[in-house]
C-alpha cells in the first residue's frame, strides 16, 4: 500500500479518522495525505450587506484547520502531505482518491433515519469513491 487519503474537517470524528489512518500507514509502510475541502458559501439575498471571505482567506482557514488537526496527533514515522482544495468535500475526497490505495473518513454517528436525512459527506464518499473506503465510527457505536 502506497498512499492513504484521509478526509478531514475541524471535528472530533475527523481526528479519529486521522489517527486510524496514521496507525494503518505505520503498519503498511504507507504515506498519508490529509485532504480538506473549502467551499465558497452561497450568497443569499439579505437586507444587510455582509462581507464574504475571499478564496485566499478560505484556503488560509483550511490550512489552519489541517495544521491544528495535525498538531493533535502523532505523525512520527509517517510521511504526511496536506492538500487543501476548493469544492464540495465528497467530490474533493473522491477525486484525490484516484491517486490512493485507501480512503479514510470519519462518521459523526448519526445513523438511521437522521443520517439519511442529512446526506452526509461520508455517505457520498462511500458511494462514489474509486477506491476502498474505511469509515471510522465513534467508539460508542
Residue pairs with C-beta under 8 A, 6 or more apart in sequence:
1 28
1 29
1 30
1 101
1 102
2 30
2 31
2 100
2 101
3 30
3 31
3 32
3 33
3 99
3 100
3 101
3 102
4 21
4 24
4 25
4 28
4 30
4 31
4 32
4 33
4 100
4 101
4 102
4 103
4 104
5 32
5 33
5 35
5 93
5 96
5 97
5 99
5 100
5 102
5 103
5 104
5 131
6 17
6 18
6 21
6 32
6 33
6 34
6 35
6 103
6 104
6 105
7 14
7 17
7 35
7 36
7 37
7 89
7 92
7 93
7 103
7 104
7 105
7 106
7 121
7 125
8 14
8 15
8 17
8 18
8 34
8 35
8 36
8 65
8 66
8 69
8 106
9 36
9 65
9 89
10 65
10 68
10 69
11 106
11 108
12 106
13 106
13 107
13 108
13 109
13 136
13 138
14 69
14 106
15 69
15 72
15 73
15 106
16 106
16 136
16 138
16 139
17 104
17 105
17 106
17 136
18 32
18 34
18 69
18 70
18 73
18 104
19 73
20 104
20 134
20 136
21 32
21 104
21 134
22 32
22 73
22 74
22 75
22 78
22 80
24 30
24 102
24 104
24 134
25 31
25 32
25 78
26 77
26 78
30 78
30 101
30 102
31 78
31 79
31 80
31 81
32 75
32 78
32 79
32 80
32 81
33 80
33 81
33 82
33 83
33 96
33 100
34 66
34 69
34 70
34 80
34 81
34 82
34 83
35 83
35 84
35 85
35 92
35 93
35 96
36 62
36 65
36 66
36 82
36 83
36 84
36 85
37 62
37 84
37 85
37 86
37 87
37 88
37 89
37 91
37 92
37 93
38 58
38 59
38 61
38 62
38 84
38 85
38 86
39 58
39 86
39 87
39 88
39 89
40 52
40 53
40 55
40 58
40 86
41 52
41 53
43 52
53 61
55 86
58 86
59 84
59 86
62 84
63 82
63 84
66 82
66 84
70 80
70 82
83 96
85 92
85 96
86 92
87 95
89 121
90 121
90 124
90 125
90 128
93 103
93 105
93 121
93 125
93 129
94 103
94 124
94 125
94 128
94 129
94 130
97 103
97 125
97 129
97 130
97 131
98 130
98 131
100 131
101 131
101 132
102 131
102 132
102 133
102 134
103 125
103 129
103 131
103 132
103 133
103 134
104 133
104 134
104 136
105 121
105 122
105 125
105 126
105 133
105 134
105 135
105 136
106 122
106 135
106 136
106 137
107 120
107 122
107 135
107 136
107 137
107 138
108 120
108 122
108 138
109 137
109 138
109 140
109 141
110 118
110 120
111 141
115 123
122 135
125 133
126 133
126 135
